[in-house]
């Protein structure tokens, strides 16, 4: 029997899910989770990574691989769970692939197993983690929130042309730009995709060596690199995805706080105002802690190339806009707090002045009665 020709593209699809599950986590060590030992996440230093580079190292576990039937047959699925001190968990699922055409991977966006979608497995896994970490979570969410998901298609380099000859990664990208755009946008009708959309979807890309490139869109990214170098780029995208989930969660928290404050202020009750001030003070403290911890997990700028990746994906996620929106709402809360504080000080001064006047009147009455 004749040997089958080798497949043109090999690699893995990496699904990244971020969940904001609590306000914070207790600072006590976790030894095991879901029956697996907890360890520190470490990125192996590569050619682009200086020895003194700093990476935030969250706690993590690796679950045993599981066999599942994917669009192109059985595959061994790897799952990793990371625990972060901002009250969040990140779950990554890695699914290997071997295909001859880029558009064959479109089916991997919403991955379906033989009996259920990957999404259900991940939600169930996240719920199991939250249940086991119940004693470590500070002010946990009443129910598991919606996740922030991101998909990365990782191609092992070098990529080849139709004849199997290795190609420069950037040249390959330019010659397959429409197919890559269709993959990132989950568009099955590639031929109908406009040139403008293809260029917009693939407009943020970076290349370091001639055999690697990374293209970042809103819901998905394409990474071409040597497999041993996948992890450092994936971790940057995982952190950005986590930041997006946390910023969305705090934006909702601020919306609720502002709505309650305006409603309670309309009632014009002193007790209500004191409660509002206490809540606003707590939120300001929470946001100061949040900003500090969220910035600490992205101190990886020892490597300028990874910093460029973070800059590109944060631009695609509009993280700066999220920060500005939250800063604007915090400013409104701060002004509201200062207004209430000024109002309370005026009330206090008013009653102090009234007390002084009352004491003066009493003293004057006593003096008059004594003279009589």
N, C-alpha and C positions, 0 to 999 in steps of 0.2 A: 504493500500500500504506500502510495506516495506521501511524503511528508507535507504537512500543511504549512503554508508560509507563515512566518511570524507576524503577530499583530503589530500594527504601526505605533499605537500609543498605549503605554502602560502607566499606571499610577494609582491614585486613590482619591475618592471624594471625601472631604472632611466636612462634617456637619457640626456647627458650633451653636450651642444654645445657652443663653444667659438668663438666669432667673433671679429677681430680687425677692428674697424670701423673708427678710427680717430687717429691723432697724440696724442691728449690729450683732456681733458674735462675741461670746465670752472668751477672754484671753487665757483659757486653760487648754492644755494639750489634748489632742484627740489621737488616740493610739490606733484604733481600728474603725472602719466604716464599712457597712454592708459585708462584713466578714473578711475584709482585706486590710492589710497594714497601711497606715497613712505615712506618706513620705513627702519630702520637699521636691517640688518641680525644679528641674535643672535643665538649662539649655546648653548643649555641648558647644564650646567655642569653635567657630569655623574660621575660614580664611579671612572673612570680612569682620570678624568680631575681635576687638582688642582684648588682651588678657585682663585689663582693669575695668572692662565694661560692667555696669551694674544692671542686673535684671531683678525685678521683683520676683520672689520665689514663693508662690502660694503652696498650701498643702494640697495633696492630691492622692488619688488611689487609681489603680488600674484594675478593671474588672476582667475576669477570665474571658477570652474570646468566645464568640458564639457563632454557630453556623446559620446562615439565612439564605434564602433563594432571592436573588436580585434580578434585575432585568436581563442580565446576560449569564444567568446560571448561579450555582451555589457560590457563596463567598464567606470568608471568615471576617467577622465584624469585631473591631476593637473599640472599647469604650473607656474613656478617662473622665474622672470627675475632679474638678478643682474647687477648693473652698477659699473664699476671699473674705477679709475682715470687714468689708462694708455690708455684710449681711447678704451676700450673693453667692450663688454657685454657678459654675460653668461646666457644661457637659459637652464633650466632643465625641463624635462617632466617626470612625474611619472605615471606609468601604473600598476595597481594592477594585480596579477595573482593568480591562484589556480590550481595546476597541480599535477599529480601523479608520473611523471617521469621527470628527469632533461632534457632529450633530447627534451621534448615537448616545451621547451623555445627557441630552435634554431630559430623558426619562428619569434621570437620577435626582432631579430637583425635588420633587415630592416622592421620595422613595417609598415604594410599596413592596412589602414582603408577601409571602404566599397567603398569609391569613390576616394581616393588619398592616397599617402604615408605620413607618419608623417613628412618626410623631407620637403615636400612642405609647410606644415603648419608652420614649424619652420622658414623656409626662409622668408615666408610672414610676420610672426610675427617680425622677426629681422628687416625687411625693414620698418615696421610700427614704430618700436622703433626709428630707425635712422631718419626717417622723422620727428617724433615729437620732437626729441632731436636736431634738426638741429641747433638751436640757442645756444646750449650748447657744441657742438663739435668743436674742434679746428683742422683745416686742415683735414676735413673728407675725407674718401675714395670716389673716384669718383663713384664707384659702390660697392655694397655689396660683400665683398670678400668671398672666400671659407671658410667654417667653419672647426674647429678642433672638431671632435666628439668622444665621449667616452660613453660606455654603461656599466652599473653596474646592475647585477642581485642580488637583495637583498632578502635573505631567512630569514623568521622569525624563530628564534631559540625557542625551541630545534628542531633539525632535528631528524628524526626517521628511524628505520630500516623497513624491509618489514612487520613486525608484529605490527608496530605502537609504538614500544618501543623507548623512547628518547635515543639518542646516543651522545657520545663525538664528538664534531665538527671535531676535527682533525682525529679521527678514521673514521668518515663518509667520510671525504675528501679523505683519503687514499683508502677506499673501492670503491669510485666513481670517482677516478682520471681520468680515460679515458672519462667518460661521461662529467665531468667538462671541460676537455681539448677540447672536441668536441663542447661544448657550447661556450667556450670563443673564439674558432677559427672559429665558424660558420660552422662547418663540419657536414653535414647531414649523411655521411657514417662513423659512429663512429667505426665500426669494422675494417675499413681499415686504421685507424689512427695508425701510428707507435708508439712504446713505447717511442722512443727518442723524438718525437714531443709532445707526451702527457706529458712527464716529463719536457720538455723545456717550454711548454705553462703554466704549473702550478708550475714552479720552484720557483717563488717569492710569498711566502705566509707567513702570520703571524697569531699567535693566542695568545690571552691574557688570557681569561678565558676558561674553558673547553667547554663552549657552544658557542664560537664565533671563526670565522676564516675569513680571507680575502685573496683572491687569485687574483693577478694582472697580466694581460697580456697586450699586446700592444694596442688592440682595445677594450678590455672589461675586466671586473673584476667580481668576485663573492664575495659577502659579506653575511656571516651568523652571525646574531646578534639579540639582542632584538630590535624590531622596534623603540623604543624611542631612541636607540643609533645609528641609521643609520646616522643621519645628520652630526655628527662630522667627521666620516670617509668619507662620501660623499663629504663634503666640502674640505677636503684635496685633494681628487682626482680632484675636480673641479678646485682648484687653480693650481694644476700641469698641468692640461689640458689647462688652460688659459695661463700659462707660455709657454707651447709648442707653442700655437698659436702666442703669442707675439714674441717669439724668431724666429719663421719662418718668421714673417712679417718683423722684423728688418734685418734678414739675406738677404731677397730679397731687402730691401732698400740699404743695404751696397753693394750688387752685382751691383745694378744700379748705385750707386755713383762711384764705382771703374771703371765701364765700361765707364761712361761719362768722368771721370777724365783722363783715359788713352787716350780716343779719342781726348779730347780737348788739352791735352798736345802734341799730335802729330801734332797739327796745329801750335804750337809755336807762338802764339799771346800773347802779354802782357796782353791785356784785358781778354783773355780767362784764363790766369794764375791767374789773380786777382779774377775772378769769381770762379775758382776752389778753391782757398784758402778760400774764403768766404763760399762756400758750405761745405768744409771740416771742417771749424771751427763750423758751425752750426750743422753738424752731430755729432761732438764730444760732443757738449753741449747736444744734444738730447739724445745721448747714456748714458751720465752721469745721466741725469734725469731718463731715462728708467731703468737703473740698480738700482738706488735708490728706485724708486717706486715698481719695480718688487720684490726687496728684502723685502720691507716693507709689502707686502701682504702675505708673508710667515713667519711672526714672530709669529709662534704658538708653539714654542718649549718648552713651559712650561710643556707640557705633552710628556714624552719620547716615549710613545707608538705611538702617532700620528706622532711624528717626525720619528719613524721607518717606518710608513706607507708612509710618504712623501719620505723618502730615497729609499724605494723599488720602488715606482711608478716613481720617477724621474730617477732611474736607468733603468727602463723598457722604459721610454720615451727618454733615452739618453740625458737628459737635460744638463748634464755636458759636453757632446760632442758638443752640440749646443753652449754652452757658450764658449768653447775653439775655435770653428770655428769663432764665432763672434769676440772674443778677437783677433784672428789672423788677421781678416780683419780690425779690428780697428787699430791694430799695423801697418798694411800696409798703411792705410789711414794716420796714425800719421807720419810715415816715409815720406810719400809723401808730407804731409803738411810741415814737417821740411825741406825737400829738397827744396820745392818751396819757403819757407820762407828764407832759406839760399841763394837761388838764387836771390830772390828779394833784400835781404840785400847787396849782392855783386853788383847787378846792381846799387843800391842806392849809395854805396860807390864809384863805378866807376864814376858815374856822378858827385859826390861831388869832387872827385879828379880832374876830367876834368875841373870842374868849377874853382877850385883853380888854376890849371895850366893856364887856360884862363885868370883869373884875374891877375895872375903874369905876363903873357905876355903883357896884356894891360898896366899894371903898368910900365913894362919895356919899352914899346914903348913910353908911355907918358914921361917917364924920359929922354929917348934919344932925343925925339923931343924937350923937354924943354931945354936940353943942347945946341942943335943946335941953 
